[in-house]
Amino acid sequence: MTEDVLADFLNKLNDLASDYGLVVGGYQQEEEQLQLLMVKTIGEDMK
C-alpha cells in the first residue's frame, strides 16, 4: 500500500511539473538535482 501511495504522489508531482514544462524522473532523478532544477525554474519565472 505504501508503494501505491508513493506512486500516486509521484504521478501527481509529474502532473504539476508538466505544467511548468518539467519531467520528474521519480527514483531516477536525484533529489539534489531536482531541487536545483526547481529553484532554477522558479528563478526564471520570477524574472
Contacts in CASP RR format, 6 or more apart in sequence:
PFRMAT RR
TARGET T0000
AUTHOR 0000-0000-0000
METHOD contacts of the structure
MODEL  1
MTEDVLADFLNKLNDLASDYGLVVGGYQQEEEQLQLLMVKTIGEDMK
10 24 0 8 1.000
10 26 0 8 1.000
13 24 0 8 1.000
13 26 0 8 1.000
14 23 0 8 1.000
14 24 0 8 1.000
14 25 0 8 1.000
14 26 0 8 1.000
17 23 0 8 1.000
17 24 0 8 1.000
20 41 0 8 1.000
20 45 0 8 1.000
22 37 0 8 1.000
22 38 0 8 1.000
22 41 0 8 1.000
24 34 0 8 1.000
END
